[in-house]
Structure formats: structure tokens, C-alpha cells
């Protein structure tokens, strides 16, 4: 059911200039970046009400593995059962509502146990034991199973829906799998990770990711291995935005000198060995697909002006067997680039907090920023992101 107009954080008049079209539109209204009310709406509708990435399947490799995450404003517990199947549940005990596991933590056990009164559940959700209720007449264990939430594994990424009522994941991702599939990310191994805390709205981080208009001024290393005006942006169905950029003639990957210390991803050829794909599956998963590695950025809002970004580098497992292999060639490049971006994002956030800020125009080359903002604006108006995919 569409939300009532009174619950929407911004109205059509406020968003009118955002929806004019590439080359004519302006950025989202100032309140979209500084308002607690807007953020609360985004957490409920764009994060909990959609599909978010909750990590990788190999993060919960063994039966009994459990991990507590947030899907917007909804706590979710992901667990792998004794048969190897992954499940997602509301992170709430059916007794008095205590969290089953603290958000951001992991454990491994033969059952899911509430730390408050020791109610315990099977790893696939049914109530196993409720101390003190054995003699209660009419108490039915079957009525107190954990609340199950949608979960699917997409190319190795665990996708969950906190509200339980999002459209199917296949509709959410659209044709994105056609671009991601050849890189076979489910076969790549995580070999490095960094966590960054930013004083910037999550959308500022994503908008920065979607354009290289800023690259000549703040990314000299990037520009040496990839022409900032190269590539093209995709206009295809799904709740995602992205495009590709070329490598310079001397470069085989994105590194400080353009060299690779690893191996090309098996099966890639032709154009995929000469380009990098930058793809954003809304709301929180950024995928940077290189000829020889994958970088993901998981973006988590912490407040209107605060975000956490977890960056992970994945490589072919065979690369680790090479003499002298070190993922630092990719990690150092993107860690430096990330920090350049974060400084810019934090400056943008401070500027947007200035009462004199007014939405500025988007350049024709910022068409991916426009498509991202159009999806967000549509959500503010009650549409599911991607329902009018990249029109």
C-alpha cells in the first residue's frame, strides 16, 4: 500500500528541480542531507523496506554461525542451520523482546539462545525451549517461532529484507546480474578490509561514487591509470545505478603504477580486461569490478551527517598462491583514493549544513548522479526504488 502523503518527508514541489532530467536537474533539497526526519524515512523505506547487503555467505561458513545486522531500522539475525541453509529472522526474542544477539556481533552455537531468559530456538527458527513454561496449560511452542524475514544469496552476497514485504530480489536487481555475473564474485576470496567513519550523509558518499567530474582535482593517482572522462553509464532496469571507465593503455588494473600483482579473473576477456565497472545496488552495496579484483563498499547511515563505510578487497583464490603475492597493490590505491573522497564528502556535508546552501545544478556528465537522485526522489514520493528504472 502506498504511504500516506503526510508521512512522506518531501513533496513533489520540493523535488521538482531534482527530477527535471540529466543536464537540467539540481541536487536533492538541503533537508535530504541534514534532516533527522528524512533519514528516519530512508532507514524505514530505502533500507528496511528494500533489500540490503548483510555481508557475504562465507562470513557464516559453518552450521551454527550467527550474525546480527541492521537493515535500516530493523535488527536482523542471520544464521546457518545444521543443513547448511542460511536464514534471516527479526532479531527479537518472542518472549519479552530482548535482542537475540547484539547488533554487529557474531557467534557460533548449536541453537539461538536469548541472553535474557534463555528461551532458545532452532537454527531454522522454531522455539526449542522456554524455561518455566513446561507446565503452562495451552502453551504452544509452534506459536512462538522466530519471525522469518526474506533472505537470498546473490553472487555470494547475503541479501535481506527487514520489512518482509519488498518486491522479489530478482525485480530489485533487474539485469544487474548480467554485468556482475562474468566476474563470478562468489568465487573470489576476501583478502583485506578497512572500515571508515565519515562525517557525511550516506547519499553524499554514493553521489561522489557516481561521478568523476571531481577526479582531475582530487585523484591524481586515479587519473594516471584511468581517463576521468572515459566510459559510459548504463540505463537498464533495476534498483541500481552505475557505469564503466577505461584503463589507460599502459595500465592493466587500478593500482598506483597500473600493474597487477595478481591474476586476471578467470573467464574475462576483451573489453572487460580493459575497463572497470562501478555499480551501486541500492541502497548500500557498491561494487567496483576490476580485471583482477573486486572492491566492495558497504555504506551504513549512522545519522544525517554520519556514515560507516566498510571496504573489502576480493581476489581470485589462485592469486594467493603466486610467489610474493600481496593485495597491497590494490588496497593502497583504493585506500588513498577513498581518503581523498572522504575529505571531499565531509567538506560537502559541512557546506550543506550552511543555511545559505541551495541545491546546485548537475553537469551533463553527472548523469549517474541524476539517476541515483531520481530513484531516491521517487522513494520520497512513495515509489519503490527502480519501479520506473532509469527512464
Secondary structure as UniProt FT lines:
FT   HELIX           5..7
FT   HELIX           12..15
FT   TURN            16..19
FT   TURN            22..24
FT   HELIX           31..34
FT   HELIX           36..42
FT   HELIX           43..48
FT   STRAND          52..56
FT   HELIX           57..60
FT   TURN            63..64
FT   STRAND          65..71
FT   TURN            72..73
FT   STRAND          74..80
FT   TURN            82..83
FT   STRAND          86..90
FT   TURN            94..96
FT   TURN            103..104
FT   STRAND          106..108
FT   STRAND          112..113
FT   TURN            115..117
FT   STRAND          120..121
FT   TURN            123..124
FT   STRAND          127..129
FT   TURN            131..132
FT   TURN            134..135
FT   TURN            137..138
FT   HELIX           141..144
FT   STRAND          148..149
FT   STRAND          151..154
FT   TURN            155..156
FT   STRAND          157..160
FT   HELIX           169..173
FT   TURN            174..175
FT   HELIX           176..180
FT   HELIX           181..183
FT   HELIX           185..187
FT   STRAND          188..198
FT   HELIX           202..209
FT   TURN            213..214
FT   HELIX           215..218
FT   HELIX           220..225
FT   TURN            228..229
FT   STRAND          232..233
FT   STRAND          240..246
FT   TURN            249..250
FT   TURN            266..267
FT   HELIX           270..273
FT   STRAND          275..281
FT   TURN            282..284
FT   STRAND          285..289
FT   STRAND          293..303
FT   TURN            304..305
FT   STRAND          306..316
FT   HELIX           317..321
FT   TURN            323..324
FT   HELIX           328..353
FT   TURN            355..356
FT   HELIX           364..366
FT   HELIX           367..380
FT   TURN            381..382
FT   TURN            385..390
//
